[in-house]
Amino acid sequence: MAKAPVLTPRADDFPRWYQDLINKAELADNGPVRGTMVIRPYGYGLWERMQQEMDARIKEAGAQNAYFPLLIPQSYFTKEAEHVEGFAPELAVVTHGGGKDLEEPAVVRPTSEMIINDYFSKWVQSYRDLPLLINQWANVVRWELRPRLFLRTTEFLWQEGHTAHATFEDARDFAAHIHRRVYEDFMVNVLAMDTVPGRKTVKERFAGAINTLTLESMMGDGKALQMATSHELGQNFARAFNIQYLSKEGRQELVWQTSWGSTTRMIGALVMTHGDDNGLRVPPRLAPVQAVVLAIKGDDAVLAKVREIGDQLRAAGVRVQVDDRTDTPFGRRAVDWELKGVPVRIEIGPRDLENNTAMLARRIPGGKEPVAIDSLVRLLPTLFEEDQALLLTQSRERRESRTSDVSTIEEAVEAATAGGWARIPWATLGEEGEAKLAEHAVTVRCLVAEDGSVPDADDAPGNVAIVARAY
């Protein structure tokens, strides 16, 4: 009788495979309140690495970290009508506290434009105060009707950036800088994830923004996932919160603003982009554990050697973990590390010691081979870079092979429902065509220029719509 697979095969049931992997790789559990999640240590380790890489890029862009309250007076949500309308169905409102009805209900933050702009109005007085560049790492709550771990949860973790600038051009350029130099650089060069940078249509734009820049990636089943967004807010919030500065010429002027964010959704994207039927495959530049050294048996000499190798690799800058739990069967431990997607397993037993070799198992391309123990410190950095590049290549090839150029709405729907993306001229599709796509649960993920760059306007000549079903 054939042994049952550890995970539901992706080809049989992709959503079930995703849930199996989240559970068996010990990334997260469902929380006690519907739509919430408990992020387990290995899953949180992935998030910490994402935070570190993103935070460095955000700081290089000039932003500073701050923290703002979780509870926001409900009255703040009456100040920018379009923003309020966009978030109203998702709000969680606190009406009782300390055993009493609150004088004013408080909204659990779904995003922080409202409260941050209230303080910007106090902090910005002169052109010398600009640009004001703030980032916050926090949690937010958006009441989710169809939750799925990491992809859509009622509470999730994220970073949200908020800035104020003296001119439209400065704000526009900063939003674009975050889009490409922070988000795209991180996703391509750390997550090894192919992305399409583009401009959202008016229908898909962030509530209250004048422009939304997005990064869209294709998951393993051909659906799209919005990875991160950067918004030009114009002067909408500045007007609502009276954020003015005294210009060099002595005039009172409204500031121009941006906001931008990325979330724990990126962990779900990592799973669905790089995972296979054996579990996760984590890019080495991201991996909290790049290599695990496993003792096959509880032999004293073997245990001493795996610990020695661990120390050598750690000293060489490799994020390494030693697995000397020989009271747990080796096969089970090997499968667990494979599920977690650690790039390299170094397996040592008594016979390996005799030959001064280790069995090297590579998770990303697959395969095992014996290597000299003395070569590990020199060898691993090269293998990590090979594996990093391979994941990006596979992600890009998937998107390119499953994207069709079409000329009609019917062809676009057919391509999207068949598990791929479509490219169609925006002049052919337009807002009416976008509405027709929605009848088939298909959306315009973004607009791109003919050469693949980000267009300067919604109706720029030659704009192409990227069309897909999405998470």
N, C-alpha and C positions, 0 to 999 in steps of 0.2 A: 504494500500500500504506500503510495507516494506521500512524502512528508508535506504537511500543510505549509504554505509560505508564511514568513513572519509578518509580512504586510500584504494587504489586498493589492494585487497587481494594478498598476496605473491604467493599463488598457482595459481592464474589466470595470473599474469604478474609481475614477480619479478623485471625487470628493471623499469616498471612503478611505482610499489610500492616504489622502492628506490627513484625515482625522487619525488614522492608525499611526502614521509617522509622528505626529505631534505627541501622541500618547506614549508610544514605545521608545521614542528618542528622549523622552522625559523633558519636553520643552514647556508644556503648560497643561493645566487642568481647568475645567469649567469652575467658575466661582459659585458661591451659594445663591447669589441673586442673578436671575436670568440675564445673560449678556455680559457678565463680568468674567474675568479670568484670573487664575493664579499662575504667575510665571515662575516656573521651577528654576533651580540654580543653573542648569545648563542653558536653558533658554535665556535667562537673565544675563548669563555670561556673554552670549551673542549680542544682546542689547548693549551691554557695557562696552564691548569692542566697537560697536556702531557709534555709540556716544563719543568715545575717545577720538575716533577718526573724524567724525563730523564736527565735534567741538573744536578740534584743532583748525579745521578749515574755516569755521565760522569766525574764530578769533583772528585768523589771518586776514579775513575780510574787514576786520575792524570792529566787530560787534563785541559787546561785553555782556556777560551773564547777569541776570537779576531774577528776582522772584516776586510774584504778585499773588494776591489772595485767591483762594479757591472759590469763595462765595462772593457774588457780585450783586449789588442792589438791583432789583428788578426794574427800577425806574431807568437805569442806564440803557435798558433794551428798548426804550421808546425813542432814542435819539437819532438812530440811523435806520430809516424805515425798511430799505431793501435788505439790509443785513439782518434785521429782526425777522422779517418775513422768511428769509432763507433758513434761519435756525429755529423758528418757533416750534415746528413739530418735534424737535429733538431735545427740547429743554427739560431738565429736571429742576423742580422748584421746591425750596425749603420754606415751609409755612409755619413750622413750630420749632421752638428752641427753648431749652431750660424749663420745659413744662408749660410754656405759654405760647399764645399766638404771637408771631412777630409783627411789629408795627409795619414793617415793609418786608414782603417776601424776598428771599435771596435766591438767585439762580446759581446752580453749580456750573462752573465755567464750561461752556462748549468750545470756547476760544476766548482770547483775552483782549481783542481789539477795544472793547468797551472800557474795561477798567484801566488798561495801559494808556489809552488816549486821554482819560481823565487826568492821569498824572503827567502825561506829556504836556497838557495845557498849563500845568503849574511849572514844569521844568524848562520849557522853551520860552524865552523872553526876547532874545536877540539873535541875530545871524551868527554870533559867536558860539551859540549853543548848538549849532547845526554842523554836520549832520548828527543826529542822535540815533545811535545804533544799539538796540537792545535785543538780547535773546533770552529765552526762558526754557529750561527743561522742567517739565511738569506732567501732570495727568489732567485729562479732560473727560467730561461725561456728555455723551450724545445718545439719547435713548434709542436703542437699536431694536428694530422689530424682527430682523432675521440675522441673529448673531452667528458668527463663525470665528473660532479662535484665531487671533492675530489679524484677520482680515477685516472683520466688522464686529467690534465689541462695544458695549455700552460705556465702559471706561477703558481708556487706553493711554499709553505713555507717548510723549512726543517732545519735539522742540518747536517753539514758535518764535520767529523773529519779527520784530516791529521796529520800523525806522521812520524818522522824519527828516526831510531835506528842504533846502531852500528853493530848489527849482524842479520842474517836471523832468528835465533831462537828467539831473542827478538821481532822482528816484527811479526813473526808468532804467538807467544804467546799473544801479545797484541791484534792482530786482533781477536783471539779466545776469549780473555777476554771480549772485547766489545760485541762480538756475544752472549755470554752466560750470562755474569754478568751484562751487561747493557741492551741489547735489550730483550733477552729472559726473564730475571727477570722482567722487566717492563711489557712486554706483558702478561705474565702468572699471575703475582701477582698484577698488577694494572688494566690492560685491561680485566682481567679474560678471556683471549683468548688462547685456545689451539694452540700450534705451533709445527711444525716439523723442528728442526734444521738440516741443511744438507749442502752439498757442491754442488755448481753449476757445470754442465758439461762445457767442453771447449766451446761449442757453446753458452751457456747461461752466460758465465763469463763476468764480467765488462771489457770494452775495455781498454787494457793496463795492466791488472792485471795478476798475475800468479796463483791466487786462489781467488774464491769468496765464502764466507760463507753466507748462507741465512736462513731466518725463513719464513716458508710457513704456511698459515692458511686456513682452509676450511670455505667458506662463507655459508650462509643459503641455497643457491641453489646448493651447492656441488662443485662450482668452487673454484679454488685456488687463493690466493692473496699473492704476495711477500710483506712481511711486512717491512723488513729492511735487509741491506746487509753490510758485513764487508769484505774488500778486502786486500789481500796481494799483494802489487805492485812490490815486488822484488826490483830490481835496475833499472827498465826501466826508470822511471822519473828522478832518480838520475843521470843516464847516460846522459839523454837528457838535463838536466839543470845543470850538473856539480856540484852536491851536494856532496862535499867531506869533510872529516874530517881527522885531524892528529891523528893517533892512539897512544896508550901508547908506542908502539914500535917505534914511529917516522915515520910511513909509511902513505902516503895519501891513504885513503880508501873511496869508495863510500858507502853512507848510504843505509839502507834497509827501505822500507816504507810501510805504510798502509793508507787506507782511508775507511770511513764508513759513512752511512747516513740513516736517517729515515725522513718521510715526513708527510704532512697533509693527505696523503692517509690513515693514521691510523684512521682518522675520518670516512672515507668511510667504512673501515673494521669494526669499532665499530657498525655502522648502520647495515651492512649486516650480522654480526655475531650474535648480540644480539637483533636486532629489531624484532618485531612481528606485527601482523595486527593492533595493536592499537598504534604503534609508536616505539620510542626508548626505550631501557632498559639500563640505564647507570650504570656501576659497581660503588658501593658506594665509593671505594677508589679513583676513578677518578672523580666522579661527582662534578661539580662546585657548584651545589645545591644538597645536600644530602637529605634534608627534606624541604617541604614547608608547612607552617601553614596557612590554609585558613579560613577566616571568612565567614560563610554561609550567614549571614544577617548583615546589618549595625546597629546592636544593640550596644549601647555604652559599655555595659558590655562585650559583645562578642569581640568587637574590642580591648578593654583593655586586655582581657585575651590572645588573639592570639599574641599581641605584647609582653606580659609578657612571654609567652611560647617561643617566638622567642629569647628573651634576655637570658632566661635560657639555651636554647640549644646552643646558640652562645657561652655563657660563658663556656659551657662544651666541646667546640671544634667541634661542629657540624656545617657544612656549611649549613646555614639555610636561607630561605627567607620567609618573611611574606607577604601574599597576602590578603590585606584588601580592594581590589577594588570592593566594594559591589555594585557599579553602573554598573558593568558587571555581567550578570547572573552567578550564581554559577556553573551550569552545563557546561557552555562554558569554564569557568576557569579550572574546573576539567579535561575536555578533553584536554585542551592545556597543562596542566602539565603532563598528561599521555602521550601525543605525545612527549614531551621533555624527557620522561624517568626518571624523578626524582624518586629516590628509594622509598621515603615515602611521603605520603600526610597525614597531620593531620588536620582534618576537625572539626570545632567548630561552633555550633549553640546554640540558647537559651536553648533548651532541654538538650544539652550536659552539659551546665554550671550547670543546676539544679542538674545533677547527678555527677558533677565533673569528667566527662569522655570526651574523644575525640574519634572520629571515625578515626581509623588508616587504611589507604589504602596502601597496599604494591604493588608496580609496578612490581617487578621481579617475585615473585611466584604467584602474583595475590591475590585477596581476601581483605575483609574489616572486621574489628571487633572493638568493643568499648574497650578502655583501660582507666585505671585511669590516669588522667592528671599528677598526682604526680609521676607516674612510667616512664614517657617518657624519662627523662634524663638517667635513668638506663637501660631502655629497648632498646633504639635505637642502641647503639654500637653492641649489640648481634645480632640484626636483620640485621645490615649492613654486619657483617661477614658471617652470614648465606646466605644472598643474593649474596655476592661476590663469595662464594664457589659454590653456585648453578649455576651461570652463567658459571664458568669454567667447572664444571661437564657436563653441557649441551653441551658446545662447544666441549669438548673431546669426549663425547658419539656420537655426530653427525659425527665427523671425523672417529672414530673407526667403527661405524656401516655402513658407506658408503665407506669404503676402502676395496678393494678386492685384494687378492693375485692371480696373474695370471701367466701364463707361455708362452703366445704367444702375439705377437703384436696385433693380431686381438682382443683378449680378453681385452687387455689394452685399445684399442680404444673404444670397446663396453662399458666398465666400465666408461670411461671418458665422453662419449657422453650421457650416461644414467644419468649423474648428480652425479658422484662419483669420487673417486680416485682409482688408481691401483698401486700395488707394483709388480715389475717385476725384476728378476735378471739382473743387468747391463751386465753381460756376455752374456745373451740371447739377450738383446736389442742392445747395442752398438751404435756407431754413425750412422750406416746405418739404424737401427731401429728407432733412434731418428728422422732421416730425413723422414721416412715413417709416423711417428706419426704427423709430421708437416703438412702433406697433409690433415689431418683431423682436423686441428686447435687444436692439442693436443701437449703438451710440457712436457719435463722432468723438473719437478719443482726443484728437488734436488736429490743427491745421499746420501744414508745413509748406515751405516754398518748393518750387519745382526742383531746386538743387538740394533739397533736404534741410536747408537752414530754417531758422525761425522767422516767419514773416513779420513785417512791421505793422501790418494792419489786417483786420478780419477779411477785408475785401480786396487785398492786394492781388494784382493780376497774376495768374498762374498758381494761386493757392491750391493745395491738394489736401483733401480730407482723408485722415486715417480712420477707418471704420472697423469696429469689432464688437463682439460681446465682451462684457467686462465683469470683473468682480467688484 
